[in-house]
Amino acid sequence: MEGRMLQVRVAGVALDASGQHVLLLKPIDELPGSGRILPIWIGQMEATSILVAVEGAEVPRPLAHDLMLRLLDTAGAELVQVGIARIDDGTFYAEATVSTSGGAQVVDARPSDAIALASRAAVPILVADEVMMDAGVPDFLPEEDVSERLDEFKRFLDDIEPEDFAGPDD
């Protein structure tokens, strides 16, 4: 990850007006309702995986991101940090930095996967200054609104069944 990066936190996962999930990333040193927030539209499965990690919810079986971290651990590697490195024509590009016996390795990743991994491993989440400037929006959302939307999503998680994740051929 080149250029200046700033550390962010998951401020929440919200639903937009059309029902799409939006991951909200906020610089760690900014208060809710001030500064900028970076919205990244993600899929429902990724939103669930991120919220499970952020909320510390227990799942009966490991999700894909839990498996990824276990595989790294088994191979003697460790996730060090993730970052949203750039945006190109509306598509965000992320990277995961992994410490291995052969040194640090940078792996291309979808932002939602990178954030889900970082949320589980409690490693820094970084965003390139340029990305925040280009795609960030003023944060005018009061903290209560984010909490309300998180509560709504928690209720969704409580009601979901494993069969809901089955594909058409499963």
C-alpha positions as CSV (number, residue, x, y, z in Angstrom):
1,M,0.0,0.0,0.0
2,E,1.6,3.2,-1.2
3,G,0.8,6.7,-0.3
4,R,-0.6,8.1,2.9
5,M,-3.1,5.8,4.7
6,L,-5.4,6.6,7.6
7,Q,-6.7,4.1,10.0
8,V,-10.5,3.6,10.1
9,R,-13.0,1.6,12.0
10,V,-16.3,-0.1,11.0
11,A,-18.8,2.6,11.9
12,G,-21.6,0.3,10.9
13,V,-23.4,-1.6,8.2
14,A,-26.6,0.1,7.0
15,L,-29.2,-0.5,4.4
16,D,-29.7,2.1,1.6
17,A,-33.1,3.1,0.3
18,S,-33.0,0.2,-2.2
19,G,-32.2,-2.4,0.5
20,Q,-28.5,-2.8,-0.5
21,H,-26.0,-3.2,2.3
22,V,-23.5,-0.3,2.8
23,L,-20.4,-0.7,4.9
24,L,-19.5,2.5,6.6
25,L,-15.8,3.2,7.4
26,K,-14.9,6.1,9.7
27,P,-11.4,7.5,10.6
28,I,-10.7,6.3,14.2
29,D,-9.9,9.8,15.4
30,E,-13.1,11.4,14.2
31,L,-16.3,11.7,16.3
32,P,-19.6,10.4,14.9
33,G,-21.4,13.1,12.9
34,S,-18.2,14.9,12.0
35,G,-15.5,14.6,9.4
36,R,-16.0,12.1,6.6
37,I,-17.3,8.5,6.2
38,L,-16.5,6.1,3.5
39,P,-19.5,4.1,2.2
40,I,-18.8,0.8,0.3
41,W,-21.7,-1.2,-1.1
42,I,-21.4,-4.9,-0.3
43,G,-23.4,-8.1,-0.6
44,Q,-25.7,-9.5,2.1
45,M,-23.3,-12.4,2.9
46,E,-20.4,-10.1,3.4
47,A,-22.4,-7.8,5.5
48,T,-23.4,-10.7,7.7
49,S,-19.9,-11.9,8.0
50,I,-18.6,-8.4,9.0
51,L,-21.4,-7.8,11.6
52,V,-20.8,-11.3,13.1
53,A,-17.2,-10.3,13.7
54,V,-17.8,-6.7,14.8
55,E,-20.5,-7.8,17.2
56,G,-18.6,-10.9,18.4
57,A,-21.6,-13.0,17.6
58,E,-21.2,-16.8,17.9
59,V,-21.9,-18.9,14.9
60,P,-22.5,-22.7,15.0
61,R,-19.9,-23.4,12.3
62,P,-17.0,-21.3,11.0
63,L,-17.8,-18.8,8.3
64,A,-15.5,-18.5,5.2
65,H,-13.5,-15.7,6.8
66,D,-13.0,-17.7,10.0
67,L,-11.7,-20.5,7.8
68,M,-9.3,-18.2,6.0
69,L,-7.8,-17.0,9.3
70,R,-7.4,-20.6,10.5
71,L,-5.7,-21.6,7.2
72,L,-3.2,-18.7,7.7
73,D,-2.6,-19.7,11.3
74,T,-2.1,-23.4,10.3
75,A,0.4,-22.3,7.6
76,G,2.3,-20.2,10.2
77,A,1.2,-16.9,8.7
78,E,-0.6,-14.0,10.3
79,L,-2.8,-11.2,9.0
80,V,-1.0,-7.9,9.8
81,Q,-3.3,-5.2,8.3
82,V,-5.8,-4.6,5.5
83,G,-6.3,-1.5,3.4
84,I,-8.5,0.0,0.8
85,A,-5.7,1.0,-1.6
86,R,-7.6,2.7,-4.5
87,I,-10.8,3.3,-6.3
88,D,-11.0,2.9,-10.1
89,D,-14.1,3.7,-12.0
90,G,-16.3,3.1,-8.9
91,T,-14.6,-0.1,-7.9
92,F,-12.7,-0.3,-4.6
93,Y,-9.5,-2.3,-4.5
94,A,-8.2,-3.7,-1.2
95,E,-5.1,-5.5,0.0
96,A,-4.3,-7.7,2.9
97,T,-0.8,-7.8,4.3
98,V,0.2,-11.2,5.6
99,S,3.3,-12.0,7.6
100,T,4.9,-15.2,6.5
101,S,8.2,-17.0,7.2
102,G,9.3,-15.6,3.9
103,G,8.5,-12.0,4.9
104,A,5.5,-9.8,4.4
105,Q,3.2,-10.6,1.4
106,V,0.5,-8.3,0.0
107,V,-2.6,-10.1,-1.3
108,D,-5.3,-8.5,-3.5
109,A,-8.7,-8.7,-1.9
110,R,-12.2,-7.4,-2.2
111,P,-12.8,-4.7,0.4
112,S,-15.6,-6.6,2.1
113,D,-13.4,-9.7,2.5
114,A,-10.5,-7.6,3.8
115,I,-12.7,-5.9,6.4
116,A,-14.3,-9.2,7.5
117,L,-10.8,-10.7,8.0
118,A,-9.5,-7.6,9.8
119,S,-12.6,-7.4,12.1
120,R,-12.0,-11.0,13.2
121,A,-8.2,-10.7,13.6
122,A,-8.4,-7.3,15.3
123,V,-5.8,-5.8,12.9
124,P,-5.7,-2.2,11.6
125,I,-8.0,-1.3,8.7
126,L,-6.5,1.5,6.5
127,V,-7.8,3.6,3.8
128,A,-5.7,5.6,1.3
129,D,-6.1,9.4,1.9
130,E,-6.9,9.7,-1.8
131,V,-9.7,7.1,-1.6
132,M,-11.3,8.9,1.4
133,M,-11.0,12.3,-0.5
134,D,-12.5,10.9,-3.7
135,A,-15.2,8.6,-2.3
136,G,-15.8,9.7,1.3
137,V,-18.8,11.8,2.1
138,P,-19.5,14.2,5.0
139,D,-20.6,12.3,8.1
140,F,-23.9,13.8,9.1
141,L,-25.3,10.6,10.5
142,P,-26.0,10.8,14.2
143,E,-24.6,7.9,16.2
144,E,-28.1,6.9,17.2
145,D,-29.1,6.2,13.6
146,V,-26.1,3.9,13.1
147,S,-27.0,2.1,16.4
148,E,-30.6,1.8,15.3
149,R,-29.6,0.3,12.0
150,L,-27.2,-2.1,13.7
151,D,-30.0,-3.2,16.0
152,E,-32.2,-3.8,13.0
153,F,-29.5,-5.9,11.4
154,K,-28.9,-7.9,14.6
155,R,-32.6,-8.8,14.6
156,F,-32.2,-10.0,11.0
157,L,-29.3,-12.2,12.2
158,D,-31.4,-13.6,15.0
159,D,-34.1,-14.6,12.5
160,I,-31.9,-16.1,9.7
161,E,-31.7,-19.8,9.2
162,P,-28.8,-21.8,7.6
163,E,-31.1,-22.8,4.8
164,D,-31.3,-19.1,3.8
165,F,-27.7,-19.3,2.7
166,A,-28.2,-22.3,0.4
167,G,-27.7,-21.7,-3.3
168,P,-30.2,-22.9,-5.9
169,D,-28.4,-26.2,-6.3
170,D,-27.8,-27.0,-2.6
